[in-house]
C-alpha cells in the first residue's frame, strides 16, 4: 500500500518554494514542506515520464482486461484476482498519473485553483488504487497458499463468488478508509504502515513456503516416477491419473512462479519509495531528497505500466489472447 500521505509537518517551507504552493489549499497544506522549489529540469522530466507511463498503463492494462474477458483457460477465481490487479493498474494510469501531471503543471504555471483540485485528487486516488494493487497481490499469494494446503478441496472452497466478495470488500473498504486521510492523517499513516508491514511479511513468507513445498513435491514426484519405471507394469507408469497429476502439478508450479514474479516486480517498484518516505520522515528535509522521492513515486506508478508486459511474458493464457490475429479480429468486430 503506497502511502502518498507524506505526513503533517509544521516546519518552515523552503524559501524558494513556488508561490502557488505557499497559498492555503485545504487538506493539501500539509504537503507544502515537500515541494522541491521552483520548476527545474528534474521536475519537468518527472512529469513527462508520468505522462508516458500513463499511456503505457492504459493501453497495456486495457488489452490485458480484454484478454482476461476472452480467455477461458484460466480458473475463474484466479482470473478474477488478476482482473482486479489489472483494473487498479488501469486506474493508476488513467486517473492517478494524469492528476499528478496536472497537479505539478498547475504549480509550475501558478494556477492555484487547478493546483488544489488536482492535488487533492492525486493524493486521494493514489492512496486508493495503489492500496488496492498491494492488497490484491497479497490476496493472490493467499490464493496460491490455499491451493497448496487444501489440495482437492481447493476447487470447492475457493469459488468465484467468494473471490469476488473478497475483491469487492477490498475495493469498498479501501475507498472508505481513505476518508480518514481527511479526518486524522496520523492514524491513517500509522495504520497504513502496519498493514504494509504485515502484507510484506506475509507475502514473503508465503512464497518462501510455496517454494519449499514445491521443491519437496518435485522430489517426491520424481521418486514415484523412478519407482514406476523400475517396475514391469508399464500401464501403471503411463496411467491417465498419473499423467493428470503431473500436469496439474506443472500448471500449479507455473502459476506460483508467475505470481512470484508479479510480487518481485511490485517490491522493486514500491520499496524505494517506502524507504525514501521513511528517510524524509526521520531526517532533515532537503531539495535533493524531495526530488529523489518524486522519482521513486514515479517508479511506484511505473509498476502499473510494467505489469502488462510481465503478464504477456509469463502467463501463456493471456499471451495467446494478445496475438496480432486476435487483436485484429477484436477491432474488426467492433467496426462491424
C-alpha positions in Angstrom: 0.0 0.0 0.0 1.8 3.1 -1.2 1.3 5.8 1.4 1.4 9.1 -0.6 0.2 10.9 2.5 3.6 12.4 3.4 2.7 13.5 6.9 1.6 16.6 8.7 4.7 18.7 9.2 4.8 22.1 10.9 8.3 23.1 9.8 9.0 26.1 7.6 8.7 25.9 3.8 11.6 26.0 1.5 12.4 29.7 0.9 12.4 29.1 -2.8 9.2 27.1 -3.0 6.7 28.0 -5.7 4.2 30.8 -5.0 1.1 28.5 -5.6 2.4 26.0 -3.0 2.5 28.7 -0.4 -1.2 29.6 -0.6 -3.8 27.9 1.5 -5.3 24.8 -0.2 -7.5 22.9 2.2 -6.0 19.5 3.1 -3.1 19.9 0.7 -1.4 22.4 3.0 0.1 19.5 5.0 2.3 18.7 2.0 3.8 22.1 1.4 7.1 21.1 3.1 7.5 18.5 0.4 7.7 20.9 -2.5 11.1 21.0 -4.1 11.1 24.6 -5.1 10.6 26.4 -8.4 10.4 24.3 -11.7 13.6 22.5 -12.5 14.6 20.2 -15.3 14.1 17.2 -13.0 10.6 18.4 -12.2 9.6 18.7 -15.8 11.3 15.4 -16.8 9.4 13.6 -14.0 6.0 14.9 -15.3 7.0 13.8 -18.8 7.8 10.3 -17.5 4.5 10.0 -15.7 2.6 11.1 -18.9 4.4 8.4 -21.0 3.9 5.7 -18.3 0.3 6.6 -18.0 -0.3 6.0 -21.7 1.5 2.6 -21.5 -0.5 1.6 -18.4 -3.8 2.5 -20.1 -3.0 0.6 -23.3 -1.4 -2.4 -21.7 -3.9 -3.0 -18.9 -6.8 -2.3 -21.3 -5.5 -5.1 -23.5 -5.0 -7.4 -20.5 -8.5 -6.8 -19.3 -9.9 -7.7 -22.7 -7.7 -10.8 -22.8 -8.9 -11.9 -19.4 -12.5 -11.5 -20.5 -11.9 -13.6 -23.6 -9.8 -16.3 -22.0 -11.4 -19.5 -20.7 -8.1 -21.2 -19.9 -7.5 -19.6 -16.5 -9.6 -20.6 -13.5 -12.4 -18.1 -12.9 -11.2 -17.4 -9.3 -7.6 -16.7 -10.4 -8.8 -14.7 -13.4 -10.8 -12.5 -11.1 -7.8 -11.7 -9.0 -5.6 -10.8 -12.0 -8.5 -8.8 -13.4 -8.7 -6.8 -10.1 -5.0 -6.1 -10.3 -5.1 -5.0 -13.9 -8.2 -2.8 -13.2 -6.4 -1.0 -10.4 -3.3 -0.6 -12.6 -5.5 0.8 -15.4 -7.0 3.4 -12.9 -3.5 4.4 -11.8 -2.6 5.2 -15.4 -6.0 6.8 -16.3 -6.6 8.7 -13.0 -3.6 9.0 -10.6 -0.8 9.9 -13.1 -2.9 12.4 -15.1 -3.9 14.1 -11.8 -0.2 14.2 -10.8 0.9 15.8 -14.1 -1.9 18.4 -13.9 -1.1 19.0 -10.2 2.6 19.7 -10.9 1.8 21.6 -14.1 -0.5 23.9 -12.2 2.2 24.5 -9.7 4.6 25.4 -12.4 2.1 27.8 -14.1 1.0 29.2 -10.7 -2.7 28.1 -11.3 -3.9 27.9 -7.7 -7.4 26.5 -8.1 -6.3 23.8 -10.5 -3.4 23.0 -8.2 -5.7 22.5 -5.3 -8.3 20.3 -7.1 -5.8 18.1 -8.9 -3.5 17.9 -5.9 -6.2 16.6 -3.6 -7.5 14.3 -6.4 -4.0 12.9 -6.9 -3.3 12.1 -3.2 -6.7 10.5 -2.7 -6.7 8.4 -5.9 -3.1 7.4 -5.4 -3.7 6.0 -2.0 -6.9 4.1 -3.0 -5.6 2.5 -6.2 -2.1 1.7 -5.0 -3.6 0.2 -1.9 -5.9 -2.0 -3.9 -3.0 -3.2 -6.0 -1.0 -4.0 -2.9 -3.8 -5.9 -1.3 -4.7 -7.8 -4.5 -1.1 -9.1 -4.7 -1.4 -10.2 -1.1 -4.7 -11.9 -2.0 -3.0 -13.7 -4.9 -0.3 -15.1 -2.5 -3.1 -16.2 -0.2 -4.9 -18.0 -3.1 -1.7 -19.9 -4.1 -1.1 -20.9 -0.5 -4.7 -22.2 -0.1 -4.3 -24.2 -3.3 -1.3 -25.9 -1.7 -2.9 -26.6 1.7 -6.4 -27.5 0.6 -5.4 -29.8 -2.2 -8.5 -31.4 -3.8 -10.8 -29.3 -1.6 -9.4 -26.1 -3.1 -11.9 -26.1 -6.1 -14.9 -26.4 -3.7 -13.6 -23.9 -1.2 -12.1 -21.1 -3.3 -15.1 -20.4 -5.6 -15.6 -17.4 -7.9 -18.4 -15.9 -5.8 -16.2 -16.0 -2.7 -13.2 -14.4 -4.5 -15.5 -11.7 -6.0 -16.8 -11.0 -2.5 -13.2 -10.6 -1.2 -12.3 -8.3 -4.1 -15.3 -6.1 -3.7 -14.7 -5.9 0.0 -11.1 -4.7 -0.6 -12.2 -2.0 -3.0 -15.0 -0.8 -0.8 -13.0 -0.8 2.5 -10.1 1.0 0.8 -12.4 3.6 -0.6 -14.0 4.2 2.8 -10.7 4.2 4.7 -9.3 7.0 2.5 -11.7 9.4 4.3 -9.6 9.0 7.4 -6.9 10.8 5.4 -9.0 13.9 5.8 -10.1 13.3 9.4 -6.9 12.1 11.1 -3.9 11.7 8.9 -1.7 10.5 11.8 -3.9 7.5 12.4 -4.2 6.9 8.7 -0.4 6.8 8.3 0.2 4.5 11.3 -2.5 2.1 10.2 -1.1 2.0 6.6 2.5 1.3 7.9 1.1 -1.6 10.0 -0.8 -3.0 7.0 2.1 -2.6 4.6 4.5 -4.4 7.1 2.0 -7.3 7.6 1.4 -7.7 3.9 5.1 -7.7 3.1 6.0 -10.2 5.8 3.0 -12.4 4.8 3.8 -12.4 1.1 7.5 -13.1 1.6 6.9 -16.0 4.0 4.1 -17.3 1.7 6.2 -17.5 -1.4 9.2 -18.9 0.7 6.9 -21.7 2.0 5.5 -22.3 -1.5 8.9 -22.6 -3.0 10.0 -25.1 -0.3 6.8 -27.2 -0.6 7.1 -27.2 -4.4 10.7 -28.5 -4.1 9.5 -31.2 -1.8 6.7 -32.2 -4.2 9.0 -32.2 -7.2 11.4 -34.6 -5.4 8.5 -36.9 -4.4 7.1 -36.9 -7.9 10.5 -37.8 -9.4 10.9 -40.6 -6.9 7.4 -42.0 -7.7 8.1 -42.0 -11.5 11.5 -43.6 -11.0 9.8 -46.3 -9.0 7.3 -46.8 -11.7 10.0 -47.0 -14.4 11.7 -49.8 -12.4 8.5 -51.9 -12.4 7.4 -54.1 -15.2 3.9 -52.7 -15.2 4.2 -50.1 -17.9 0.5 -49.4 -17.9 0.6 -48.2 -14.4 3.5 -45.9 -15.2 1.5 -44.2 -18.0 -1.9 -44.3 -16.4 -4.1 -41.3 -17.1 -4.4 -40.4 -13.4 -0.6 -40.2 -13.1 -0.4 -38.1 -16.2 -3.2 -35.8 -15.0 -1.5 -35.4 -11.6 1.8 -34.5 -13.3 0.0 -31.9 -15.5 -1.8 -30.4 -12.5 1.5 -30.1 -10.6 3.2 -28.4 -13.6 0.3 -25.9 -14.0 0.3 -25.1 -10.3 4.1 -24.6 -10.3 3.9 -22.2 -13.2 1.1 -20.2 -11.6 3.1 -19.8 -8.4 6.2 -18.8 -10.4 4.1 -16.3 -12.4 2.6 -14.6 -9.4 6.0 -14.6 -7.6 7.4 -12.5 -10.5 4.4 -10.2 -10.0 5.3 -9.8 -6.3 9.0 -9.3 -7.0 8.2 -6.6 -9.6 5.9 -4.9 -7.0 8.7 -4.9 -4.4 11.2 -3.4 -6.9 8.8 -0.6 -7.7 7.4 0.0 -4.2 10.3 -0.4 -1.8 12.4 2.6 -3.0 9.5 4.9 -2.4 8.7 3.4 1.0 12.4 3.7 2.0 12.7 7.3 0.8 9.5 8.1 2.6 11.0 6.9 5.9 14.2 8.8 5.3 12.4 12.0 4.8 10.2 11.5 7.8 13.2 10.8 10.1 15.9 13.2 8.7 16.2 16.8 7.7 14.2 17.6 4.5 16.3 18.8 1.6 15.6 19.6 -2.0 17.7 16.6 -3.2 15.6 14.2 -1.0 12.3 15.6 -2.3 13.4 15.2 -5.9 14.5 11.7 -5.2 11.2 11.0 -3.5 9.3 12.3 -6.6 11.3 9.9 -8.9 10.7 6.9 -6.5 7.0 7.8 -6.6 7.1 7.6 -10.4 8.8 4.2 -10.2 6.0 3.1 -7.9 3.4 4.2 -10.5 5.5 2.6 -13.2 4.6 -0.8 -11.7 1.1 -0.3 -13.4 2.8 0.1 -16.8 5.2 -2.8 -16.3 2.7 -5.4 -15.1 1.1 -6.0 -18.6 4.5 -6.8 -20.1 5.1 -9.2 -17.3 1.7 -10.9 -17.8 2.4 -11.3 -21.5 5.8 -12.8 -20.8 4.8 -15.2 -18.0 1.1 -16.1 -18.4 0.6 -18.1 -21.6 -3.2 -17.8 -21.4 -3.0 -14.0 -21.6 -0.2 -14.0 -24.2 -2.2 -16.3 -26.5 -5.2 -13.8 -26.5 -2.9 -10.9 -27.3 -1.6 -12.2 -30.6 -2.0 -9.9 -33.6 -4.7 -12.0 -35.2 -6.8 -12.0 -32.1 -6.3 -8.2 -31.6 -7.2 -7.6 -35.3 -10.2 -9.8 -35.0 -11.4 -7.8 -31.9 -11.1 -4.5 -33.7 -12.9 -5.9 -36.8 -15.8 -7.0 -34.7 -16.1 -3.6 -33.1 -16.2 -1.9 -36.5 -19.0 -4.2 -37.6 
